[in-house]
Amino acid sequence: MTAIAFPAPDAGILARRDAIVAGLAALLPAESLVESSDERRVFETDGLTAYRRQPLAVALPSTTEQAAAVMKYCHDNGVPVVARGAGTSLSGGAIPQEDAVVIGLGKMSRILSIDYANRVARVQAGVTNLAITGAVAADGFFYAPDPSSQLACTIGGNIGMNSGGAHCLKYGVTTNNVLGATVVLNDGTVVEIGGDHLDSEGYDLLGLMHGSEGQLGLITEATVRILRAAEGARPVLFGFDTSEEAGAATAAIIASGIIPVAIEFMDKPAIDICEAYAKAGYPLDVAALLIVEVEGSDEEMDAQLRKIVAIAKQHGVKVVKESQSAMEAALIWKGRKSAFGATGRIADYICMDGTIPTGQLPLVLRRMDEIVKRHGLRVANVFHAGDGNLHPLILYNCNDPVEQAKAEEAGNEILKLCVDVGGCLTGEHGVGIEKRDLMTHQFNKVDLDQQMRARAAFDPGWLLNPAKVFPLEGRVSG
């Protein structure tokens, strides 16, 4: 297998590095410009750690005005720009090129305003998901999207990848929870898209920004929806003897018309890994586990769970364990939210992100296992089963190039399988570099050309995150 390719850096830009750094230094406070090799190394990769490139320089603006000045300077001097939030991208979306300036949003971490009457908050793009909930929880509100990395991941990156999380089954992904944004275009122009109300007039440019992976502009502020917290929430563990039974139960719950807050899936390897780390009380004598959470009043939760338990029994459920306290509920979610970190304790892994119709879960789970075993590797499955967003963790040794190649090839086969059964390449991690060369498996040339024309309308020179999303060959510039 051929490793993921990066374009050769522009020798002319590299030769002008000192002048470019000096130009950036005139625009930013000294502490907001990273230029030494040792300091730049911090920004050479993201969650896809198998690939690394050290950027030309790193700008860390603390205001929209500073970000706009940097964007204009880079545009005027033909320098590529890579936007970076917390660097939690698992698809290589924030990995730079050697001739690119990284604009990191870590200093833009202020919550600007909270408007309970209209149920919105205005935040800078470097604010974490969890910080928004933390700011409004005492008043009975929360911000719904909850990726597993929500302790670290930021709103700007979430918009770029259209992130979701366990509770997106009921509350939707990022695009369903953001009402407006401040965007710096490639030439430094600042535009406001949307606002603090639903259904903004005109073209849905805000929707276009979601999932654009930093290729249309730099998001510096966002207006997000805050929701009233439910009266109560109750997660329940369901253990099954096979992954196929768990998958069939998931499909049946969704088909019945019941919409829980979340349906999360773990197979046996993932159960063992998470229980060893979190001591969450997961049953160890089952092959697959569902975490199903419902919310509302006690009466509402009881009614929903009666129906869900009945469906689970029709599909051979072996264990039903309902949380009896807030502490037990927190432990159940600690195990799930810690899955990626807990897996990293025992092996290197590639985390995939395909999405499938829920009715295809039993077939795809079986085929994924066959694919990984054929490559002589192991897989731990932990994912958002309710909306069919798969996150198989393919375990390998990153110090063994042969194993890395096998892991990447197995991942590619799994993503192609997702497309072949009616799904798509990504649910919330984005395309980045990881899935860039698989885009032709999902889209034909006409489809890709139209997407690239939309991209080129915002950035005709392909200076914004240029090596990502679209295959390097055959790019359309207008």
Secondary structure as the mmCIF struct_conf table of DSSP 4:
data_model
#
loop_
_struct_conf.conf_type_id
_struct_conf.id
_struct_conf.beg_label_comp_id
_struct_conf.beg_label_asym_id
_struct_conf.beg_label_seq_id
_struct_conf.end_label_comp_id
_struct_conf.end_label_asym_id
_struct_conf.end_label_seq_id
HELX_LH_PP_P HELX_LH_PP_P1 THR A 2 ALA A 5
HELX_LH_PP_P HELX_LH_PP_P2 PRO A 7 PRO A 9
HELX_RH_AL_P HELX_RH_AL_P1 ALA A 11 ALA A 15
TURN_TY1_P TURN_TY1_P1 ARG A 16 ARG A 16
HELX_RH_AL_P HELX_RH_AL_P2 ARG A 17 ALA A 25
TURN_TY1_P TURN_TY1_P2 ALA A 26 LEU A 27
BEND BEND1 LEU A 28 LEU A 28
HELX_RH_3T_P HELX_RH_3T_P1 ALA A 30 SER A 32
STRN STRN1 LEU A 33 VAL A 34
BEND BEND2 SER A 36 SER A 36
HELX_RH_AL_P HELX_RH_AL_P3 SER A 37 ARG A 40
HELX_RH_3T_P HELX_RH_3T_P2 ARG A 41 PHE A 43
BEND BEND3 GLU A 44 GLU A 44
BEND BEND4 GLY A 47 GLY A 47
TURN_TY1_P TURN_TY1_P3 THR A 49 ALA A 50
BEND BEND5 LEU A 56 LEU A 56
STRN STRN2 ALA A 57 ALA A 59
BEND BEND6 SER A 62 THR A 63
HELX_RH_AL_P HELX_RH_AL_P4 THR A 64 ASP A 76
TURN_TY1_P TURN_TY1_P4 ASN A 77 GLY A 78
STRN STRN3 VAL A 81 ARG A 84
BEND BEND7 GLY A 85 GLY A 87
BEND BEND8 LEU A 90 GLY A 92
TURN_TY1_P TURN_TY1_P5 GLY A 93 ALA A 94
TURN_TY1_P TURN_TY1_P6 GLU A 98 ASP A 99
STRN STRN4 VAL A 101 GLY A 104
TURN_TY1_P TURN_TY1_P7 GLY A 106 LYS A 107
STRN STRN5 ILE A 111 ASP A 115
TURN_TY1_P TURN_TY1_P8 TYR A 116 ARG A 119
STRN STRN6 VAL A 120 GLN A 124
TURN_TY1_P TURN_TY1_P9 ALA A 125 GLY A 126
STRN STRN7 THR A 128 THR A 128
HELX_RH_AL_P HELX_RH_AL_P5 ASN A 129 VAL A 136
HELX_RH_3T_P HELX_RH_3T_P3 ALA A 137 ASP A 139
TURN_TY1_P TURN_TY1_P10 GLY A 140 GLY A 140
STRN STRN8 PHE A 141 PHE A 142
STRN STRN9 ASP A 146 ASP A 146
TURN_TY1_P TURN_TY1_P11 SER A 148 ALA A 152
STRN STRN10 THR A 154 THR A 154
HELX_RH_AL_P HELX_RH_AL_P6 ILE A 155 MET A 161
TURN_TY1_P TURN_TY1_P12 ASN A 162 ASN A 162
STRN STRN11 GLY A 165 GLY A 165
TURN_TY1_P TURN_TY1_P13 ALA A 166 HIS A 167
HELX_RH_AL_P HELX_RH_AL_P7 CYS A 168 TYR A 171
HELX_RH_3T_P HELX_RH_3T_P4 THR A 174 ASN A 176
TURN_TY1_P TURN_TY1_P14 ASN A 177 ASN A 177
STRN STRN12 VAL A 178 VAL A 184
TURN_TY1_P TURN_TY1_P15 ASN A 186 ASP A 187
BEND BEND9 GLY A 188 GLY A 188
STRN STRN13 VAL A 190 GLY A 194
BEND BEND10 ASP A 196 ASP A 199
BEND BEND11 GLU A 201 TYR A 203
HELX_RH_AL_P HELX_RH_AL_P8 LEU A 205 MET A 209
TURN_TY1_P TURN_TY1_P16 HIS A 210 GLY A 211
TURN_TY1_P TURN_TY1_P17 GLU A 213 GLY A 214
BEND BEND12 GLN A 215 LEU A 216
STRN STRN14 LEU A 218 ARG A 225
STRN STRN15 LEU A 227 ARG A 228
HELX_LH_PP_P HELX_LH_PP_P3 ALA A 229 ALA A 230
BEND BEND13 GLU A 231 GLU A 231
STRN STRN16 ALA A 233 PHE A 240
BEND BEND14 ASP A 241 THR A 242
HELX_RH_AL_P HELX_RH_AL_P9 SER A 243 ALA A 255
TURN_TY1_P TURN_TY1_P18 SER A 256 GLY A 257
BEND BEND15 VAL A 261 VAL A 261
STRN STRN17 ALA A 262 ASP A 267
HELX_RH_AL_P HELX_RH_AL_P10 LYS A 268 ALA A 278
BEND BEND16 LEU A 284 ASP A 285
BEND BEND17 ALA A 287 ALA A 287
STRN STRN18 ALA A 288 GLU A 295
BEND BEND18 GLY A 296 SER A 297
HELX_RH_AL_P HELX_RH_AL_P11 ASP A 298 GLN A 314
TURN_TY1_P TURN_TY1_P19 HIS A 315 GLY A 316
STRN STRN19 VAL A 319 GLU A 322
BEND BEND19 SER A 325 SER A 325
HELX_RH_AL_P HELX_RH_AL_P12 ALA A 326 LYS A 337
TURN_TY1_P TURN_TY1_P20 SER A 338 SER A 338
HELX_RH_AL_P HELX_RH_AL_P13 ALA A 339 GLY A 344
TURN_TY1_P TURN_TY1_P21 ARG A 345 ILE A 346
STRN STRN20 ASP A 348 CYS A 351
STRN STRN21 THR A 355 THR A 355
HELX_RH_3T_P HELX_RH_3T_P5 THR A 358 GLN A 360
HELX_RH_AL_P HELX_RH_AL_P14 LEU A 361 ARG A 374
TURN_TY1_P TURN_TY1_P22 HIS A 375 GLY A 376
STRN STRN22 ARG A 378 HIS A 384
HELX_RH_3T_P HELX_RH_3T_P6 ALA A 385 ASP A 387
TURN_TY1_P TURN_TY1_P23 GLY A 388 GLY A 388
STRN STRN23 ASN A 389 ASN A 389
STRN STRN24 PRO A 392 TYR A 396
TURN_TY1_P TURN_TY1_P24 CYS A 398 ASN A 399
HELX_RH_AL_P HELX_RH_AL_P15 PRO A 401 ASP A 420
TURN_TY1_P TURN_TY1_P25 VAL A 421 GLY A 422
STRN STRN25 CYS A 424 CYS A 424
BEND BEND20 LEU A 425 LEU A 425
BEND BEND21 GLY A 427 HIS A 429
TURN_TY1_P TURN_TY1_P26 GLY A 432 LYS A 435
HELX_RH_3T_P HELX_RH_3T_P7 ARG A 436 LEU A 438
HELX_RH_AL_P HELX_RH_AL_P16 MET A 439 GLN A 442
BEND BEND22 PHE A 443 PHE A 443
HELX_RH_AL_P HELX_RH_AL_P17 LYS A 445 PHE A 458
TURN_TY1_P TURN_TY1_P27 PRO A 460 GLY A 461
STRN STRN26 LEU A 464 LEU A 464
BEND BEND23 ASN A 465 ASN A 465
TURN_TY1_P TURN_TY1_P28 PRO A 466 ALA A 467
BEND BEND24 LYS A 468 PHE A 470
BEND BEND25 LEU A 472 LEU A 472
TURN_TY1_P TURN_TY1_P29 GLU A 473 GLY A 474
#
